[in-house]
């Protein structure tokens, strides 16, 4: 998964206006206790970050 696909999925799940701020505020234990943006900036693969987001938001299996 590329970063562009990750951000498109996050915007689809949360809405364009909210996705960016959510990614900078919510800390996920699964990515080392970092926010989404921190995890991506630290080099955590977008697919791994998306899986953590997917579980945190309890999204349907079709969005994994």
PDBQT receptor file of N, H, CA, C and O in Angstrom, charges set to zero:
ATOM      1  N   UNK A   1       0.843  -1.174   0.000  1.00  0.00    +0.000 N 
ATOM      2  CA  UNK A   1       0.000   0.000   0.000  1.00  0.00    +0.000 C 
ATOM      3  C   UNK A   1       0.893   1.243   0.000  1.00  0.00    +0.000 C 
ATOM      4  O   UNK A   1       1.867   1.325   0.749  1.00  0.00    +0.000 OA
ATOM      5  N   UNK A   2       0.551   2.181  -0.831  1.00  0.00    +0.000 N 
ATOM      6  H   UNK A   2      -0.240   2.115  -1.439  1.00  0.00    +0.000 HD
ATOM      7  CA  UNK A   2       1.266   3.455  -0.893  1.00  0.00    +0.000 C 
ATOM      8  C   UNK A   2       0.635   4.447   0.080  1.00  0.00    +0.000 C 
ATOM      9  O   UNK A   2      -0.496   4.265   0.531  1.00  0.00    +0.000 OA
ATOM     10  N   UNK A   3       1.371   5.475   0.386  1.00  0.00    +0.000 N 
ATOM     11  H   UNK A   3       2.290   5.623   0.020  1.00  0.00    +0.000 HD
ATOM     12  CA  UNK A   3       0.857   6.515   1.277  1.00  0.00    +0.000 C 
ATOM     13  C   UNK A   3      -0.415   7.150   0.713  1.00  0.00    +0.000 C 
ATOM     14  O   UNK A   3      -1.338   7.465   1.464  1.00  0.00    +0.000 OA
ATOM     15  N   UNK A   4      -0.464   7.338  -0.595  1.00  0.00    +0.000 N 
ATOM     16  H   UNK A   4       0.286   7.083  -1.205  1.00  0.00    +0.000 HD
ATOM     17  CA  UNK A   4      -1.647   7.955  -1.197  1.00  0.00    +0.000 C 
ATOM     18  C   UNK A   4      -2.891   7.087  -0.996  1.00  0.00    +0.000 C 
ATOM     19  O   UNK A   4      -3.979   7.603  -0.739  1.00  0.00    +0.000 OA
ATOM     20  N   UNK A   5      -2.726   5.779  -1.113  1.00  0.00    +0.000 N 
ATOM     21  H   UNK A   5      -1.842   5.360  -1.322  1.00  0.00    +0.000 HD
ATOM     22  CA  UNK A   5      -3.865   4.887  -0.877  1.00  0.00    +0.000 C 
ATOM     23  C   UNK A   5      -4.272   4.918   0.596  1.00  0.00    +0.000 C 
ATOM     24  O   UNK A   5      -5.460   4.912   0.917  1.00  0.00    +0.000 OA
ATOM     25  N   UNK A   6      -3.278   4.950   1.490  1.00  0.00    +0.000 N 
ATOM     26  H   UNK A   6      -2.312   4.954   1.230  1.00  0.00    +0.000 HD
ATOM     27  CA  UNK A   6      -3.582   5.027   2.912  1.00  0.00    +0.000 C 
ATOM     28  C   UNK A   6      -4.437   6.256   3.207  1.00  0.00    +0.000 C 
ATOM     29  O   UNK A   6      -5.478   6.152   3.856  1.00  0.00    +0.000 OA
ATOM     30  N   UNK A   7      -3.994   7.422   2.728  1.00  0.00    +0.000 N 
ATOM     31  H   UNK A   7      -3.148   7.506   2.201  1.00  0.00    +0.000 HD
ATOM     32  CA  UNK A   7      -4.724   8.660   3.018  1.00  0.00    +0.000 C 
ATOM     33  C   UNK A   7      -6.104   8.667   2.369  1.00  0.00    +0.000 C 
ATOM     34  O   UNK A   7      -7.052   9.204   2.943  1.00  0.00    +0.000 OA
ATOM     35  N   UNK A   8      -6.228   8.084   1.195  1.00  0.00    +0.000 N 
ATOM     36  H   UNK A   8      -5.458   7.648   0.729  1.00  0.00    +0.000 HD
ATOM     37  CA  UNK A   8      -7.544   7.992   0.548  1.00  0.00    +0.000 C 
ATOM     38  C   UNK A   8      -8.484   7.131   1.384  1.00  0.00    +0.000 C 
ATOM     39  O   UNK A   8      -9.658   7.467   1.543  1.00  0.00    +0.000 OA
ATOM     40  N   UNK A   9      -7.977   6.027   1.918  1.00  0.00    +0.000 N 
ATOM     41  H   UNK A   9      -7.024   5.754   1.789  1.00  0.00    +0.000 HD
ATOM     42  CA  UNK A   9      -8.806   5.157   2.760  1.00  0.00    +0.000 C 
ATOM     43  C   UNK A   9      -9.210   5.865   4.053  1.00  0.00    +0.000 C 
ATOM     44  O   UNK A   9     -10.357   5.770   4.489  1.00  0.00    +0.000 OA
ATOM     45  N   UNK A  10      -8.255   6.576   4.661  1.00  0.00    +0.000 N 
ATOM     46  H   UNK A  10      -7.323   6.653   4.307  1.00  0.00    +0.000 HD
ATOM     47  CA  UNK A  10      -8.566   7.275   5.909  1.00  0.00    +0.000 C 
ATOM     48  C   UNK A  10      -9.607   8.373   5.666  1.00  0.00    +0.000 C 
ATOM     49  O   UNK A  10     -10.523   8.551   6.468  1.00  0.00    +0.000 OA
ATOM     50  N   UNK A  11      -9.464   9.098   4.570  1.00  0.00    +0.000 N 
ATOM     51  H   UNK A  11      -8.719   8.953   3.919  1.00  0.00    +0.000 HD
ATOM     52  CA  UNK A  11     -10.441  10.132   4.236  1.00  0.00    +0.000 C 
ATOM     53  C   UNK A  11     -11.811   9.533   3.947  1.00  0.00    +0.000 C 
ATOM     54  O   UNK A  11     -12.838  10.119   4.290  1.00  0.00    +0.000 OA
ATOM     55  N   UNK A  12     -11.819   8.375   3.322  1.00  0.00    +0.000 N 
ATOM     56  H   UNK A  12     -10.985   7.900   3.043  1.00  0.00    +0.000 HD
ATOM     57  CA  UNK A  12     -13.100   7.698   3.059  1.00  0.00    +0.000 C 
ATOM     58  C   UNK A  12     -13.761   7.282   4.384  1.00  0.00    +0.000 C 
ATOM     59  O   UNK A  12     -14.975   7.406   4.543  1.00  0.00    +0.000 OA
ATOM     60  N   UNK A  13     -12.961   6.797   5.316  1.00  0.00    +0.000 N 
ATOM     61  H   UNK A  13     -11.975   6.696   5.186  1.00  0.00    +0.000 HD
ATOM     62  CA  UNK A  13     -13.497   6.312   6.591  1.00  0.00    +0.000 C 
ATOM     63  C   UNK A  13     -13.944   7.454   7.501  1.00  0.00    +0.000 C 
ATOM     64  O   UNK A  13     -14.954   7.335   8.194  1.00  0.00    +0.000 OA
ATOM     65  N   UNK A  14     -13.194   8.561   7.501  1.00  0.00    +0.000 N 
ATOM     66  H   UNK A  14     -12.373   8.657   6.938  1.00  0.00    +0.000 HD
ATOM     67  CA  UNK A  14     -13.457   9.627   8.474  1.00  0.00    +0.000 C 
ATOM     68  C   UNK A  14     -13.952  10.933   7.864  1.00  0.00    +0.000 C 
ATOM     69  O   UNK A  14     -14.445  11.809   8.574  1.00  0.00    +0.000 OA
ATOM     70  N   UNK A  15     -13.822  11.057   6.577  1.00  0.00    +0.000 N 
ATOM     71  H   UNK A  15     -13.420  10.345   6.000  1.00  0.00    +0.000 HD
ATOM     72  CA  UNK A  15     -14.168  12.314   5.922  1.00  0.00    +0.000 C 
ATOM     73  C   UNK A  15     -12.913  13.150   5.711  1.00  0.00    +0.000 C 
ATOM     74  O   UNK A  15     -11.983  13.107   6.516  1.00  0.00    +0.000 OA
ATOM     75  N   UNK A  16     -12.899  13.889   4.649  1.00  0.00    +0.000 N 
ATOM     76  H   UNK A  16     -13.654  13.924   3.995  1.00  0.00    +0.000 HD
ATOM     77  CA  UNK A  16     -11.723  14.668   4.280  1.00  0.00    +0.000 C 
ATOM     78  C   UNK A  16     -11.343  15.686   5.344  1.00  0.00    +0.000 C 
ATOM     79  O   UNK A  16     -10.163  15.861   5.648  1.00  0.00    +0.000 OA
ATOM     80  N   UNK A  17     -12.326  16.350   5.902  1.00  0.00    +0.000 N 
ATOM     81  H   UNK A  17     -13.285  16.208   5.655  1.00  0.00    +0.000 HD
ATOM     82  CA  UNK A  17     -12.052  17.410   6.874  1.00  0.00    +0.000 C 
ATOM     83  C   UNK A  17     -11.486  16.881   8.188  1.00  0.00    +0.000 C 
ATOM     84  O   UNK A  17     -10.722  17.581   8.853  1.00  0.00    +0.000 OA
ATOM     85  N   UNK A  18     -11.842  15.675   8.567  1.00  0.00    +0.000 N 
ATOM     86  H   UNK A  18     -12.462  15.106   8.026  1.00  0.00    +0.000 HD
ATOM     87  CA  UNK A  18     -11.476  15.144   9.879  1.00  0.00    +0.000 C 
ATOM     88  C   UNK A  18     -10.245  14.233   9.848  1.00  0.00    +0.000 C 
ATOM     89  O   UNK A  18      -9.551  14.113  10.857  1.00  0.00    +0.000 OA
ATOM     90  N   UNK A  19      -9.965  13.602   8.734  1.00  0.00    +0.000 N 
ATOM     91  H   UNK A  19     -10.529  13.699   7.914  1.00  0.00    +0.000 HD
ATOM     92  CA  UNK A  19      -8.909  12.590   8.659  1.00  0.00    +0.000 C 
ATOM     93  C   UNK A  19      -7.548  13.123   9.089  1.00  0.00    +0.000 C 
ATOM     94  O   UNK A  19      -6.842  12.458   9.847  1.00  0.00    +0.000 OA
ATOM     95  N   UNK A  20      -7.172  14.291   8.628  1.00  0.00    +0.000 N 
ATOM     96  H   UNK A  20      -7.746  14.832   8.012  1.00  0.00    +0.000 HD
ATOM     97  CA  UNK A  20      -5.861  14.842   8.955  1.00  0.00    +0.000 C 
ATOM     98  C   UNK A  20      -5.676  15.128  10.427  1.00  0.00    +0.000 C 
ATOM     99  O   UNK A  20      -4.646  14.787  11.009  1.00  0.00    +0.000 OA
ATOM    100  N   UNK A  21      -6.668  15.751  11.030  1.00  0.00    +0.000 N 
ATOM    101  H   UNK A  21      -7.505  16.027  10.558  1.00  0.00    +0.000 HD
ATOM    102  CA  UNK A  21      -6.538  16.069  12.456  1.00  0.00    +0.000 C 
ATOM    103  C   UNK A  21      -6.596  14.796  13.298  1.00  0.00    +0.000 C 
ATOM    104  O   UNK A  21      -5.892  14.687  14.302  1.00  0.00    +0.000 OA
ATOM    105  N   UNK A  22      -7.420  13.843  12.905  1.00  0.00    +0.000 N 
ATOM    106  H   UNK A  22      -7.992  13.932  12.090  1.00  0.00    +0.000 HD
ATOM    107  CA  UNK A  22      -7.492  12.568  13.622  1.00  0.00    +0.000 C 
ATOM    108  C   UNK A  22      -6.135  11.882  13.585  1.00  0.00    +0.000 C 
ATOM    109  O   UNK A  22      -5.678  11.340  14.592  1.00  0.00    +0.000 OA
ATOM    110  N   UNK A  23      -5.491  11.905  12.424  1.00  0.00    +0.000 N 
ATOM    111  H   UNK A  23      -5.862  12.345  11.606  1.00  0.00    +0.000 HD
ATOM    112  CA  UNK A  23      -4.198  11.250  12.255  1.00  0.00    +0.000 C 
ATOM    113  C   UNK A  23      -3.111  11.895  13.104  1.00  0.00    +0.000 C 
ATOM    114  O   UNK A  23      -2.103  11.257  13.407  1.00  0.00    +0.000 OA
ATOM    115  N   UNK A  24      -3.303  13.139  13.486  1.00  0.00    +0.000 N 
ATOM    116  H   UNK A  24      -4.122  13.657  13.239  1.00  0.00    +0.000 HD
ATOM    117  CA  UNK A  24      -2.310  13.837  14.301  1.00  0.00    +0.000 C 
ATOM    118  C   UNK A  24      -2.621  13.792  15.794  1.00  0.00    +0.000 C 
ATOM    119  O   UNK A  24      -1.792  14.196  16.609  1.00  0.00    +0.000 OA
ATOM    120  N   UNK A  25      -3.799  13.310  16.160  1.00  0.00    +0.000 N 
ATOM    121  H   UNK A  25      -4.473  12.982  15.497  1.00  0.00    +0.000 HD
ATOM    122  CA  UNK A  25      -4.208  13.339  17.567  1.00  0.00    +0.000 C 
ATOM    123  C   UNK A  25      -4.339  11.974  18.221  1.00  0.00    +0.000 C 
ATOM    124  O   UNK A  25      -4.043  11.826  19.407  1.00  0.00    +0.000 OA
ATOM    125  N   UNK A  26      -4.774  10.984  17.472  1.00  0.00    +0.000 N 
ATOM    126  H   UNK A  26      -5.015  11.105  16.508  1.00  0.00    +0.000 HD
ATOM    127  CA  UNK A  26      -5.056   9.671  18.055  1.00  0.00    +0.000 C 
ATOM    128  C   UNK A  26      -3.774   8.843  18.106  1.00  0.00    +0.000 C 
ATOM    129  O   UNK A  26      -3.092   8.668  17.096  1.00  0.00    +0.000 OA
ATOM    130  N   UNK A  27      -3.459   8.339  19.299  1.00  0.00    +0.000 N 
ATOM    131  H   UNK A  27      -4.013   8.482  20.120  1.00  0.00    +0.000 HD
ATOM    132  CA  UNK A  27      -2.271   7.517  19.510  1.00  0.00    +0.000 C 
ATOM    133  C   UNK A  27      -2.689   6.052  19.466  1.00  0.00    +0.000 C 
ATOM    134  O   UNK A  27      -3.645   5.641  20.124  1.00  0.00    +0.000 OA
ATOM    135  N   UNK A  28      -1.958   5.282  18.685  1.00  0.00    +0.000 N 
ATOM    136  H   UNK A  28      -1.182   5.615  18.150  1.00  0.00    +0.000 HD
ATOM    137  CA  UNK A  28      -2.258   3.860  18.529  1.00  0.00    +0.000 C 
ATOM    138  C   UNK A  28      -1.115   3.021  19.097  1.00  0.00    +0.000 C 
ATOM    139  O   UNK A  28       0.030   3.142  18.661  1.00  0.00    +0.000 OA
ATOM    140  N   UNK A  29      -1.431   2.178  20.064  1.00  0.00    +0.000 N 
ATOM    141  H   UNK A  29      -2.361   2.080  20.419  1.00  0.00    +0.000 HD
ATOM    142  CA  UNK A  29      -0.422   1.320  20.689  1.00  0.00    +0.000 C 
ATOM    143  C   UNK A  29       0.228   0.385  19.674  1.00  0.00    +0.000 C 
ATOM    144  O   UNK A  29       1.414   0.073  19.782  1.00  0.00    +0.000 OA
ATOM    145  N   UNK A  30      -0.539  -0.055  18.700  1.00  0.00    +0.000 N 
ATOM    146  H   UNK A  30      -1.502   0.199  18.612  1.00  0.00    +0.000 HD
ATOM    147  CA  UNK A  30      -0.042  -1.032  17.720  1.00  0.00    +0.000 C 
ATOM    148  C   UNK A  30       1.087  -0.502  16.842  1.00  0.00    +0.000 C 
ATOM    149  O   UNK A  30       1.807  -1.283  16.218  1.00  0.00    +0.000 OA
ATOM    150  N   UNK A  31       1.243   0.792  16.790  1.00  0.00    +0.000 N 
ATOM    151  H   UNK A  31       0.659   1.426  17.296  1.00  0.00    +0.000 HD
ATOM    152  CA  UNK A  31       2.329   1.370  15.986  1.00  0.00    +0.000 C 
ATOM    153  C   UNK A  31       3.343   2.074  16.889  1.00  0.00    +0.000 C 
ATOM    154  O   UNK A  31       3.914   3.106  16.534  1.00  0.00    +0.000 OA
ATOM    155  N   UNK A  32       3.542   1.491  18.046  1.00  0.00    +0.000 N 
ATOM    156  H   UNK A  32       3.078   0.653  18.334  1.00  0.00    +0.000 HD
ATOM    157  CA  UNK A  32       4.561   1.996  18.951  1.00  0.00    +0.000 C 
ATOM    158  C   UNK A  32       4.135   3.173  19.800  1.00  0.00    +0.000 C 
ATOM    159  O   UNK A  32       4.979   3.967  20.216  1.00  0.00    +0.000 OA
ATOM    160  N   UNK A  33       2.849   3.307  20.066  1.00  0.00    +0.000 N 
ATOM    161  H   UNK A  33       2.164   2.662  19.727  1.00  0.00    +0.000 HD
ATOM    162  CA  UNK A  33       2.370   4.417  20.886  1.00  0.00    +0.000 C 
ATOM    163  C   UNK A  33       2.538   5.757  20.189  1.00  0.00    +0.000 C 
ATOM    164  O   UNK A  33       2.793   6.779  20.826  1.00  0.00    +0.000 OA
ATOM    165  N   UNK A  34       2.392   5.733  18.879  1.00  0.00    +0.000 N 
ATOM    166  H   UNK A  34       2.185   4.903  18.362  1.00  0.00    +0.000 HD
ATOM    167  CA  UNK A  34       2.526   6.949  18.069  1.00  0.00    +0.000 C 
ATOM    168  C   UNK A  34       1.188   7.315  17.446  1.00  0.00    +0.000 C 
ATOM    169  O   UNK A  34       0.263   6.505  17.389  1.00  0.00    +0.000 OA
ATOM    170  N   UNK A  35       1.112   8.544  16.988  1.00  0.00    +0.000 N 
ATOM    171  H   UNK A  35       1.864   9.202  17.035  1.00  0.00    +0.000 HD
ATOM    172  CA  UNK A  35      -0.038   8.915  16.175  1.00  0.00    +0.000 C 
ATOM    173  C   UNK A  35       0.172   8.308  14.785  1.00  0.00    +0.000 C 
ATOM    174  O   UNK A  35       1.258   7.828  14.459  1.00  0.00    +0.000 OA
ATOM    175  N   UNK A  36      -0.869   8.338  13.992  1.00  0.00    +0.000 N 
ATOM    176  H   UNK A  36      -1.751   8.728  14.257  1.00  0.00    +0.000 HD
ATOM    177  CA  UNK A  36      -0.774   7.830  12.624  1.00  0.00    +0.000 C 
ATOM    178  C   UNK A  36       0.325   8.579  11.866  1.00  0.00    +0.000 C 
ATOM    179  O   UNK A  36       1.176   7.959  11.229  1.00  0.00    +0.000 OA
ATOM    180  N   UNK A  37       0.304   9.876  11.935  1.00  0.00    +0.000 N 
ATOM    181  H   UNK A  37      -0.387  10.380  12.453  1.00  0.00    +0.000 HD
ATOM    182  CA  UNK A  37       1.299  10.664  11.200  1.00  0.00    +0.000 C 
ATOM    183  C   UNK A  37       2.719  10.374  11.701  1.00  0.00    +0.000 C 
ATOM    184  O   UNK A  37       3.641  10.242  10.896  1.00  0.00    +0.000 OA
ATOM    185  N   UNK A  38       2.900  10.276  13.013  1.00  0.00    +0.000 N 
ATOM    186  H   UNK A  38       2.151  10.383  13.667  1.00  0.00    +0.000 HD
ATOM    187  CA  UNK A  38       4.221   9.959  13.570  1.00  0.00    +0.000 C 
ATOM    188  C   UNK A  38       4.699   8.592  13.095  1.00  0.00    +0.000 C 
ATOM    189  O   UNK A  38       5.869   8.424  12.750  1.00  0.00    +0.000 OA
ATOM    190  N   UNK A  39       3.798   7.624  13.077  1.00  0.00    +0.000 N 
ATOM    191  H   UNK A  39       2.848   7.761  13.358  1.00  0.00    +0.000 HD
ATOM    192  CA  UNK A  39       4.162   6.274  12.642  1.00  0.00    +0.000 C 
ATOM    193  C   UNK A  39       4.598   6.273  11.179  1.00  0.00    +0.000 C 
ATOM    194  O   UNK A  39       5.617   5.678  10.828  1.00  0.00    +0.000 OA
ATOM    195  N   UNK A  40       3.834   6.931  10.345  1.00  0.00    +0.000 N 
ATOM    196  H   UNK A  40       3.006   7.414  10.630  1.00  0.00    +0.000 HD
ATOM    197  CA  UNK A  40       4.193   6.994   8.926  1.00  0.00    +0.000 C 
ATOM    198  C   UNK A  40       5.518   7.732   8.736  1.00  0.00    +0.000 C 
ATOM    199  O   UNK A  40       6.362   7.299   7.951  1.00  0.00    +0.000 OA
ATOM    200  N   UNK A  41       5.699   8.834   9.445  1.00  0.00    +0.000 N 
ATOM    201  H   UNK A  41       5.013   9.185  10.082  1.00  0.00    +0.000 HD
ATOM    202  CA  UNK A  41       6.943   9.604   9.341  1.00  0.00    +0.000 C 
ATOM    203  C   UNK A  41       8.147   8.817   9.847  1.00  0.00    +0.000 C 
ATOM    204  O   UNK A  41       9.271   9.038   9.397  1.00  0.00    +0.000 OA
ATOM    205  N   UNK A  42       7.912   7.899  10.783  1.00  0.00    +0.000 N 
ATOM    206  H   UNK A  42       6.998   7.720  11.149  1.00  0.00    +0.000 HD
ATOM    207  CA  UNK A  42       8.988   7.074  11.333  1.00  0.00    +0.000 C 
ATOM    208  C   UNK A  42       9.311   5.872  10.447  1.00  0.00    +0.000 C 
ATOM    209  O   UNK A  42      10.241   5.118  10.734  1.00  0.00    +0.000 OA
ATOM    210  N   UNK A  43       8.545   5.695   9.374  1.00  0.00    +0.000 N 
ATOM    211  H   UNK A  43       7.790   6.307   9.141  1.00  0.00    +0.000 HD
ATOM    212  CA  UNK A  43       8.817   4.602   8.444  1.00  0.00    +0.000 C 
ATOM    213  C   UNK A  43       8.006   3.349   8.637  1.00  0.00    +0.000 C 
ATOM    214  O   UNK A  43       8.274   2.335   7.992  1.00  0.00    +0.000 OA
ATOM    215  N   UNK A  44       7.015   3.392   9.514  1.00  0.00    +0.000 N 
ATOM    216  H   UNK A  44       6.797   4.215  10.038  1.00  0.00    +0.000 HD
ATOM    217  CA  UNK A  44       6.129   2.234   9.654  1.00  0.00    +0.000 C 
ATOM    218  C   UNK A  44       5.363   2.097   8.340  1.00  0.00    +0.000 C 
ATOM    219  O   UNK A  44       4.797   3.079   7.858  1.00  0.00    +0.000 OA
ATOM    220  N   UNK A  45       5.332   0.909   7.754  1.00  0.00    +0.000 N 
ATOM    221  H   UNK A  45       5.792   0.112   8.145  1.00  0.00    +0.000 HD
ATOM    222  CA  UNK A  45       4.657   0.736   6.471  1.00  0.00    +0.000 C 
ATOM    223  C   UNK A  45       3.171   1.143   6.540  1.00  0.00    +0.000 C 
ATOM    224  O   UNK A  45       2.478   0.816   7.504  1.00  0.00    +0.000 OA
ATOM    225  N   UNK A  46       2.700   1.850   5.520  1.00  0.00    +0.000 N 
ATOM    226  H   UNK A  46       3.263   2.115   4.738  1.00  0.00    +0.000 HD
ATOM    227  CA  UNK A  46       1.295   2.276   5.517  1.00  0.00    +0.000 C 
ATOM    228  C   UNK A  46       0.306   1.131   5.705  1.00  0.00    +0.000 C 
ATOM    229  O   UNK A  46      -0.736   1.311   6.334  1.00  0.00    +0.000 OA
ATOM    230  N   UNK A  47       0.618  -0.033   5.171  1.00  0.00    +0.000 N 
ATOM    231  H   UNK A  47       1.464  -0.180   4.659  1.00  0.00    +0.000 HD
ATOM    232  CA  UNK A  47      -0.281  -1.188   5.326  1.00  0.00    +0.000 C 
ATOM    233  C   UNK A  47      -0.419  -1.575   6.799  1.00  0.00    +0.000 C 
ATOM    234  O   UNK A  47      -1.512  -1.906   7.261  1.00  0.00    +0.000 OA
ATOM    235  N   UNK A  48       0.690  -1.532   7.530  1.00  0.00    +0.000 N 
ATOM    236  H   UNK A  48       1.578  -1.264   7.155  1.00  0.00    +0.000 HD
ATOM    237  CA  UNK A  48       0.663  -1.852   8.961  1.00  0.00    +0.000 C 
ATOM    238  C   UNK A  48      -0.113  -0.788   9.737  1.00  0.00    +0.000 C 
ATOM    239  O   UNK A  48      -0.891  -1.112  10.635  1.00  0.00    +0.000 OA
ATOM    240  N   UNK A  49       0.100   0.469   9.392  1.00  0.00    +0.000 N 
ATOM    241  H   UNK A  49       0.731   0.732   8.663  1.00  0.00    +0.000 HD
ATOM    242  CA  UNK A  49      -0.617   1.552  10.063  1.00  0.00    +0.000 C 
ATOM    243  C   UNK A  49      -2.105   1.442   9.752  1.00  0.00    +0.000 C 
ATOM    244  O   UNK A  49      -2.940   1.634  10.635  1.00  0.00    +0.000 OA
ATOM    245  N   UNK A  50      -2.443   1.132   8.495  1.00  0.00    +0.000 N 
ATOM    246  H   UNK A  50      -1.765   0.976   7.777  1.00  0.00    +0.000 HD
ATOM    247  CA  UNK A  50      -3.854   1.013   8.139  1.00  0.00    +0.000 C 
ATOM    248  C   UNK A  50      -4.517  -0.120   8.926  1.00  0.00    +0.000 C 
ATOM    249  O   UNK A  50      -5.652   0.030   9.380  1.00  0.00    +0.000 OA
ATOM    250  N   UNK A  51      -3.837  -1.231   9.091  1.00  0.00    +0.000 N 
ATOM    251  H   UNK A  51      -2.916  -1.353   8.722  1.00  0.00    +0.000 HD
ATOM    252  CA  UNK A  51      -4.406  -2.348   9.853  1.00  0.00    +0.000 C 
ATOM    253  C   UNK A  51      -4.710  -1.911  11.290  1.00  0.00    +0.000 C 
ATOM    254  O   UNK A  51      -5.738  -2.287  11.852  1.00  0.00    +0.000 OA
ATOM    255  N   UNK A  52      -3.818  -1.122  11.874  1.00  0.00    +0.000 N 
ATOM    256  H   UNK A  52      -2.983  -0.816  11.417  1.00  0.00    +0.000 HD
ATOM    257  CA  UNK A  52      -4.047  -0.627  13.239  1.00  0.00    +0.000 C 
ATOM    258  C   UNK A  52      -5.234   0.344  13.265  1.00  0.00    +0.000 C 
ATOM    259  O   UNK A  52      -6.061   0.295  14.175  1.00  0.00    +0.000 OA
ATOM    260  N   UNK A  53      -5.309   1.208  12.281  1.00  0.00    +0.000 N 
ATOM    261  H   UNK A  53      -4.637   1.248  11.542  1.00  0.00    +0.000 HD
ATOM    262  CA  UNK A  53      -6.441   2.152  12.182  1.00  0.00    +0.000 C 
ATOM    263  C   UNK A  53      -7.735   1.375  12.004  1.00  0.00    +0.000 C 
ATOM    264  O   UNK A  53      -8.736   1.669  12.658  1.00  0.00    +0.000 OA
ATOM    265  N   UNK A  54      -7.715   0.394  11.130  1.00  0.00    +0.000 N 
ATOM    266  H   UNK A  54      -6.902   0.155  10.599  1.00  0.00    +0.000 HD
ATOM    267  CA  UNK A  54      -8.896  -0.412  10.833  1.00  0.00    +0.000 C 
ATOM    268  C   UNK A  54      -9.434  -1.073  12.110  1.00  0.00    +0.000 C 
ATOM    269  O   UNK A  54     -10.637  -1.066  12.369  1.00  0.00    +0.000 OA
ATOM    270  N   UNK A  55      -8.528  -1.637  12.890  1.00  0.00    +0.000 N 
ATOM    271  H   UNK A  55      -7.550  -1.643  12.680  1.00  0.00    +0.000 HD
ATOM    272  CA  UNK A  55      -8.957  -2.267  14.148  1.00  0.00    +0.000 C 
ATOM    273  C   UNK A  55      -9.458  -1.216  15.145  1.00  0.00    +0.000 C 
ATOM    274  O   UNK A  55     -10.477  -1.425  15.804  1.00  0.00    +0.000 OA
ATOM    275  N   UNK A  56      -8.761  -0.110  15.258  1.00  0.00    +0.000 N 
ATOM    276  H   UNK A  56      -7.933   0.060  14.723  1.00  0.00    +0.000 HD
ATOM    277  CA  UNK A  56      -9.142   0.940  16.206  1.00  0.00    +0.000 C 
ATOM    278  C   UNK A  56     -10.527   1.505  15.888  1.00  0.00    +0.000 C 
ATOM    279  O   UNK A  56     -11.331   1.737  16.791  1.00  0.00    +0.000 OA
ATOM    280  N   UNK A  57     -10.794   1.720  14.626  1.00  0.00    +0.000 N 
ATOM    281  H   UNK A  57     -10.141   1.532  13.893  1.00  0.00    +0.000 HD
ATOM    282  CA  UNK A  57     -12.085   2.290  14.218  1.00  0.00    +0.000 C 
ATOM    283  C   UNK A  57     -13.181   1.236  14.081  1.00  0.00    +0.000 C 
ATOM    284  O   UNK A  57     -14.350   1.561  13.873  1.00  0.00    +0.000 OA
ATOM    285  N   UNK A  58     -12.785  -0.027  14.200  1.00  0.00    +0.000 N 
ATOM    286  H   UNK A  58     -11.835  -0.290  14.369  1.00  0.00    +0.000 HD
ATOM    287  CA  UNK A  58     -13.725  -1.141  14.045  1.00  0.00    +0.000 C 
ATOM    288  C   UNK A  58     -14.468  -1.043  12.715  1.00  0.00    +0.000 C 
ATOM    289  O   UNK A  58     -15.696  -1.113  12.656  1.00  0.00    +0.000 OA
ATOM    290  N   UNK A  59     -13.683  -0.879  11.651  1.00  0.00    +0.000 N 
ATOM    291  H   UNK A  59     -12.685  -0.823  11.699  1.00  0.00    +0.000 HD
ATOM    292  CA  UNK A  59     -14.242  -0.781  10.313  1.00  0.00    +0.000 C 
ATOM    293  C   UNK A  59     -14.633  -2.167   9.817  1.00  0.00    +0.000 C 
ATOM    294  O   UNK A  59     -14.135  -3.169  10.330  1.00  0.00    +0.000 OA
ATOM    295  N   UNK A  60     -15.511  -2.236   8.835  1.00  0.00    +0.000 N 
ATOM    296  H   UNK A  60     -15.916  -1.422   8.419  1.00  0.00    +0.000 HD
ATOM    297  CA  UNK A  60     -15.940  -3.543   8.317  1.00  0.00    +0.000 C 
ATOM    298  C   UNK A  60     -14.784  -4.252   7.583  1.00  0.00    +0.000 C 
ATOM    299  O   UNK A  60     -13.870  -3.604   7.072  1.00  0.00    +0.000 OA
ATOM    300  N   UNK A  61     -14.844  -5.578   7.544  1.00  0.00    +0.000 N 
ATOM    301  H   UNK A  61     -15.586  -6.104   7.959  1.00  0.00    +0.000 HD
ATOM    302  CA  UNK A  61     -13.784  -6.347   6.876  1.00  0.00    +0.000 C 
ATOM    303  C   UNK A  61     -13.544  -5.908   5.425  1.00  0.00    +0.000 C 
ATOM    304  O   UNK A  61     -12.427  -6.035   4.924  1.00  0.00    +0.000 OA
ATOM    305  N   UNK A  62     -14.546  -5.412   4.765  1.00  0.00    +0.000 N 
ATOM    306  H   UNK A  62     -15.454  -5.309   5.172  1.00  0.00    +0.000 HD
ATOM    307  CA  UNK A  62     -14.390  -4.987   3.378  1.00  0.00    +0.000 C 
ATOM    308  C   UNK A  62     -13.426  -3.805   3.232  1.00  0.00    +0.000 C 
ATOM    309  O   UNK A  62     -12.939  -3.536   2.134  1.00  0.00    +0.000 OA
ATOM    310  N   UNK A  63     -13.153  -3.106   4.326  1.00  0.00    +0.000 N 
ATOM    311  H   UNK A  63     -13.549  -3.325   5.218  1.00  0.00    +0.000 HD
ATOM    312  CA  UNK A  63     -12.259  -1.945   4.256  1.00  0.00    +0.000 C 
ATOM    313  C   UNK A  63     -10.828  -2.258   4.675  1.00  0.00    +0.000 C 
ATOM    314  O   UNK A  63      -9.980  -1.366   4.718  1.00  0.00    +0.000 OA
ATOM    315  N   UNK A  64     -10.560  -3.523   4.985  1.00  0.00    +0.000 N 
ATOM    316  H   UNK A  64     -11.249  -4.247   4.951  1.00  0.00    +0.000 HD
ATOM    317  CA  UNK A  64      -9.189  -3.901   5.368  1.00  0.00    +0.000 C 
ATOM    318  C   UNK A  64      -8.385  -4.011   4.106  1.00  0.00    +0.000 C 
ATOM    319  O   UNK A  64      -7.194  -4.318   4.158  1.00  0.00    +0.000 OA
TER     320      UNK A  64
